[in-house]
Amino acid sequence: MKRIAALTLLALLSVAWPIAARPQQMSTEEYARLSRKQQKKQLKMLKKGAKKEKKAIKKNEKAQRKAAKKQRKAMEKYQRAQR
């Protein structure tokens, strides 16, 4: 009984040992893939930030145009009232 348990344990350890050791060993291809993945993620975040900034600039410009138009209309109304 003890022999069977020992052999079973030995068999399980011999199978589990390479599986546990594998994640510790990264090949150059894996490093390159990870690097590309991180670079892609960083580029995506930069593009997202640029898009938000562009949107904020457009929103600000629109608000300025609207305020200028409102002021122009108020000035025209005031000038008509003065005549």
C-alpha positions as CSV (number, residue, x, y, z in Angstrom):
1,M,0.0,0.0,0.0
2,K,2.8,2.4,0.9
3,R,4.7,1.5,-2.3
4,I,1.6,2.3,-4.4
5,A,1.2,5.7,-2.6
6,A,4.9,6.5,-3.0
7,L,4.9,5.6,-6.7
8,T,1.7,7.6,-7.3
9,L,3.2,10.6,-5.5
10,L,6.4,10.2,-7.4
11,A,4.5,10.1,-10.7
12,L,2.5,13.2,-9.8
13,L,5.6,15.1,-8.8
14,S,7.4,14.1,-12.0
15,V,4.5,15.5,-14.1
16,A,3.9,18.6,-11.9
17,W,7.6,19.6,-11.7
18,P,8.0,20.7,-15.3
19,I,4.6,22.5,-15.3
20,A,5.6,24.5,-12.2
21,A,9.0,25.3,-13.6
22,R,7.8,26.5,-17.0
23,P,6.4,29.9,-16.1
24,Q,9.7,30.9,-14.6
25,Q,11.5,30.5,-17.9
26,M,10.6,33.1,-20.5
27,S,12.1,32.9,-23.9
28,T,13.2,35.9,-26.0
29,E,10.0,35.4,-28.1
30,E,7.9,35.7,-25.1
31,Y,9.7,38.8,-23.9
32,A,9.3,40.3,-27.4
33,R,5.6,39.5,-27.5
34,L,5.1,41.0,-24.0
35,S,7.0,44.1,-25.1
36,R,4.9,44.5,-28.2
37,K,1.8,44.1,-26.2
38,Q,2.8,46.7,-23.6
39,Q,3.9,49.1,-26.4
40,K,0.5,48.6,-28.1
41,K,-1.3,49.3,-24.8
42,Q,0.7,52.5,-24.2
43,L,0.1,53.7,-27.8
44,K,-3.6,53.1,-27.3
45,M,-3.6,55.1,-24.0
46,L,-1.8,58.0,-25.7
47,K,-4.3,58.0,-28.6
48,K,-7.1,58.0,-26.1
49,G,-5.6,60.9,-24.2
50,A,-5.1,62.9,-27.4
51,K,-8.6,62.2,-28.5
52,K,-10.0,63.5,-25.2
53,E,-7.8,66.6,-25.4
54,K,-8.9,67.3,-28.9
55,K,-12.5,66.9,-27.9
56,A,-12.0,69.4,-24.9
57,I,-10.4,71.9,-27.3
58,K,-13.3,71.7,-29.7
59,K,-15.8,72.1,-26.9
60,N,-14.0,75.2,-25.6
61,E,-13.8,76.7,-29.1
62,K,-17.5,76.1,-29.6
63,A,-18.3,77.8,-26.2
64,Q,-16.2,80.8,-27.2
65,R,-17.9,81.1,-30.6
66,K,-21.3,80.9,-28.9
67,A,-20.4,83.5,-26.3
68,A,-19.0,85.8,-29.0
69,K,-22.2,85.4,-31.0
70,K,-24.4,86.1,-28.0
71,Q,-22.3,89.2,-27.3
72,R,-22.6,90.4,-30.9
73,K,-26.3,89.9,-30.9
74,A,-26.6,91.9,-27.6
75,M,-24.5,94.7,-29.1
76,E,-26.7,94.8,-32.2
77,K,-29.8,94.9,-30.1
78,Y,-28.4,97.7,-28.0
79,Q,-27.4,99.7,-31.1
80,R,-30.9,99.3,-32.6
81,A,-32.4,100.5,-29.3
82,Q,-30.1,103.6,-29.4
83,R,-31.3,104.7,-32.8
